[in-house]
């Protein structure tokens, strides 16, 4: 087998690029050390009880709600988390969403006012709340939900801001789109 100079240079460059990619990947993985330890949490049950959780008294409209919450999962990059949350009422309060949230109601119910709409969530219902919005919750007895919080990303945040500035975000919410 005869190797030409061009062939040698091609093999050398391919090897160099592969070695460089391996070093860069290893460095990136070291930064995200949870990535290397992902197997440590696989198929290992753990108990994460609901703990007492408080909100600012300025958010409470009426009642003396008791809140419990936990976080049972978190992405390795920290942009997504999941958990359980419950409110024991009766109570009315406002909730400011700093990050996108999707919820699924497990028990009880809540009456929600959000983006000009009023609706009731019951077991089996799910909905989504966008970052930088506010909802008013009314819990007559108790509500328990599963939640997932996630960062929408800079592009989505910028598009939402443009829509707000143009005044079309409210129109889309009202139209149900």
NUKOL-909128 format. One record per residue (C-alpha): residue in three letters; x negated, y negated, z. Coordinates in steps of 0.1 Angstrom, whole numbers, padded with zeros to 4 digits. Layout:
r=ALA east=X north=Y up=Z
...
END
This chain:
r=UNK east=0000 north=0000 up=0000
r=UNK east=-0014 north=-0033 up=-0011
r=UNK east=-0005 north=-0064 up=0009
r=UNK east=-0008 north=-0097 up=-0010
r=UNK east=-0017 north=-0130 up=0007
r=UNK east=0018 north=-0142 up=0002
r=UNK east=0032 north=-0110 up=0018
r=UNK east=0008 north=-0114 up=0048
r=UNK east=0018 north=-0150 up=0053
r=UNK east=0055 north=-0140 up=0051
r=UNK east=0051 north=-0112 up=0077
r=UNK east=0030 north=-0135 up=0099
r=UNK east=0056 north=-0163 up=0098
r=UNK east=0085 north=-0138 up=0104
r=UNK east=0066 north=-0124 up=0134
r=UNK east=0059 north=-0159 up=0148
r=UNK east=0095 north=-0170 up=0144
r=UNK east=0107 north=-0139 up=0161
r=UNK east=0082 north=-0143 up=0190
r=UNK east=0092 north=-0180 up=0194
r=UNK east=0129 north=-0172 up=0194
r=UNK east=0123 north=-0146 up=0221
r=UNK east=0104 north=-0170 up=0242
r=UNK east=0131 north=-0197 up=0238
r=UNK east=0159 north=-0173 up=0245
r=UNK east=0141 north=-0160 up=0277
r=UNK east=0136 north=-0196 up=0288
r=UNK east=0173 north=-0204 up=0282
r=UNK east=0184 north=-0173 up=0301
r=UNK east=0162 north=-0182 up=0330
r=UNK east=0180 north=-0216 up=0332
r=UNK east=0213 north=-0197 up=0334
r=UNK east=0201 north=-0171 up=0359
r=UNK east=0236 north=-0158 up=0364
r=UNK east=0235 north=-0145 up=0329
r=UNK east=0208 north=-0120 up=0339
r=UNK east=0228 north=-0109 up=0370
r=UNK east=0261 north=-0104 up=0353
r=UNK east=0260 north=-0067 up=0360
r=UNK east=0258 north=-0073 up=0398
r=UNK east=0295 north=-0083 up=0398
r=UNK east=0309 north=-0057 up=0374
r=UNK east=0332 north=-0031 up=0389
r=UNK east=0325 north=-0044 up=0424
r=UNK east=0357 north=-0052 up=0443
r=UNK east=0355 north=-0082 up=0466
r=UNK east=0380 north=-0099 up=0489
r=UNK east=0386 north=-0136 up=0485
r=UNK east=0414 north=-0146 up=0509
r=UNK east=0433 north=-0178 up=0505
r=UNK east=0419 north=-0206 up=0527
r=UNK east=0435 north=-0237 up=0540
r=UNK east=0432 north=-0266 up=0516
r=UNK east=0441 north=-0302 up=0519
r=UNK east=0449 north=-0331 up=0496
r=UNK east=0447 north=-0368 up=0502
r=UNK east=0477 north=-0382 up=0522
r=UNK east=0480 north=-0408 up=0495
r=UNK east=0492 north=-0380 up=0471
r=UNK east=0520 north=-0369 up=0494
r=UNK east=0553 north=-0385 up=0485
r=UNK east=0574 north=-0366 up=0511
r=UNK east=0573 north=-0336 up=0534
r=UNK east=0544 north=-0320 up=0551
r=UNK east=0530 north=-0295 up=0526
r=UNK east=0506 north=-0267 up=0536
r=UNK east=0482 north=-0257 up=0508
r=UNK east=0461 north=-0226 up=0505
r=UNK east=0437 north=-0218 up=0477
r=UNK east=0407 north=-0197 up=0466
r=UNK east=0385 north=-0194 up=0436
r=UNK east=0379 north=-0158 up=0426
r=UNK east=0360 north=-0163 up=0393
r=UNK east=0336 north=-0187 up=0378
r=UNK east=0319 north=-0188 up=0344
r=UNK east=0281 north=-0186 up=0344
r=UNK east=0278 north=-0221 up=0330
r=UNK east=0302 north=-0235 up=0356
r=UNK east=0327 north=-0249 up=0331
r=UNK east=0356 north=-0225 up=0339
r=UNK east=0370 north=-0212 up=0371
r=UNK east=0400 north=-0191 up=0382
r=UNK east=0418 north=-0187 up=0414
r=UNK east=0451 north=-0187 up=0434
r=UNK east=0469 north=-0217 up=0449
r=UNK east=0500 north=-0220 up=0470
r=UNK east=0521 north=-0247 up=0485
r=UNK east=0545 north=-0242 up=0514
r=UNK east=0571 north=-0270 up=0514
r=UNK east=0594 north=-0287 up=0513
r=UNK east=0572 north=-0313 up=0498
r=UNK east=0568 north=-0337 up=0469
r=UNK east=0533 north=-0349 up=0458
r=UNK east=0514 north=-0361 up=0428
r=UNK east=0485 north=-0342 up=0413
r=UNK east=0457 north=-0358 up=0393
r=UNK east=0441 north=-0334 up=0368
r=UNK east=0404 north=-0341 up=0365
r=UNK east=0399 north=-0311 up=0342
r=UNK east=0422 north=-0290 up=0320
r=UNK east=0443 north=-0264 up=0339
r=UNK east=0465 north=-0236 up=0328
r=UNK east=0487 north=-0220 up=0354
r=UNK east=0509 north=-0189 up=0358
r=UNK east=0536 north=-0189 up=0385
r=UNK east=0535 north=-0158 up=0406
r=UNK east=0561 north=-0165 up=0433
r=UNK east=0586 north=-0193 up=0442
r=UNK east=0593 north=-0223 up=0421
r=UNK east=0583 north=-0260 up=0415
r=UNK east=0600 north=-0289 up=0398
r=UNK east=0575 north=-0308 up=0377
r=UNK east=0576 north=-0343 up=0361
r=UNK east=0548 north=-0345 up=0336
r=UNK east=0542 north=-0367 up=0305
r=UNK east=0578 north=-0379 up=0306
r=UNK east=0593 north=-0345 up=0309
r=UNK east=0610 north=-0327 up=0338
r=UNK east=0610 north=-0289 up=0341
r=UNK east=0611 north=-0261 up=0366
r=UNK east=0585 north=-0234 up=0368
r=UNK east=0595 north=-0200 up=0381
r=UNK east=0577 north=-0166 up=0384
r=UNK east=0565 north=-0155 up=0350
r=UNK east=0563 north=-0191 up=0336
r=UNK east=0531 north=-0207 up=0325
r=UNK east=0521 north=-0242 up=0314
r=UNK east=0491 north=-0263 up=0307
r=UNK east=0480 north=-0297 up=0321
r=UNK east=0453 north=-0319 up=0304
r=UNK east=0424 north=-0336 up=0321
r=UNK east=0431 north=-0373 up=0331
r=UNK east=0468 north=-0368 up=0335
r=UNK east=0491 north=-0369 up=0365
r=UNK east=0521 north=-0347 up=0375
r=UNK east=0546 north=-0350 up=0402
r=UNK east=0554 north=-0317 up=0419
r=UNK east=0585 north=-0310 up=0441
r=UNK east=0583 north=-0277 up=0460
r=UNK east=0616 north=-0269 up=0479
r=UNK east=0603 north=-0238 up=0497
r=UNK east=0571 north=-0223 up=0483
r=UNK east=0552 north=-0218 up=0451
r=UNK east=0522 north=-0196 up=0444
r=UNK east=0502 north=-0198 up=0411
r=UNK east=0472 north=-0183 up=0394
r=UNK east=0451 north=-0210 up=0378
r=UNK east=0423 north=-0214 up=0353
r=UNK east=0404 north=-0247 up=0353
r=UNK east=0382 north=-0254 up=0323
r=UNK east=0362 north=-0283 up=0308
r=UNK east=0379 north=-0293 up=0275
r=UNK east=0346 north=-0305 up=0260
r=UNK east=0335 north=-0339 up=0248
r=UNK east=0351 north=-0337 up=0213
r=UNK east=0385 north=-0329 up=0228
r=UNK east=0382 north=-0357 up=0254
r=UNK east=0372 north=-0382 up=0227
r=UNK east=0401 north=-0372 up=0205
r=UNK east=0425 north=-0375 up=0234
r=UNK east=0411 north=-0409 up=0242
r=UNK east=0416 north=-0421 up=0206
r=UNK east=0452 north=-0407 up=0207
r=UNK east=0459 north=-0426 up=0239
r=UNK east=0444 north=-0458 up=0224
r=UNK east=0466 north=-0454 up=0193
r=UNK east=0496 north=-0447 up=0214
r=UNK east=0503 north=-0413 up=0198
r=UNK east=0497 north=-0390 up=0227
r=UNK east=0530 north=-0399 up=0243
r=UNK east=0548 north=-0394 up=0210
r=UNK east=0534 north=-0359 up=0207
r=UNK east=0543 north=-0350 up=0243
r=UNK east=0579 north=-0363 up=0237
r=UNK east=0582 north=-0344 up=0205
r=UNK east=0570 north=-0311 up=0220
r=UNK east=0541 north=-0307 up=0196
END
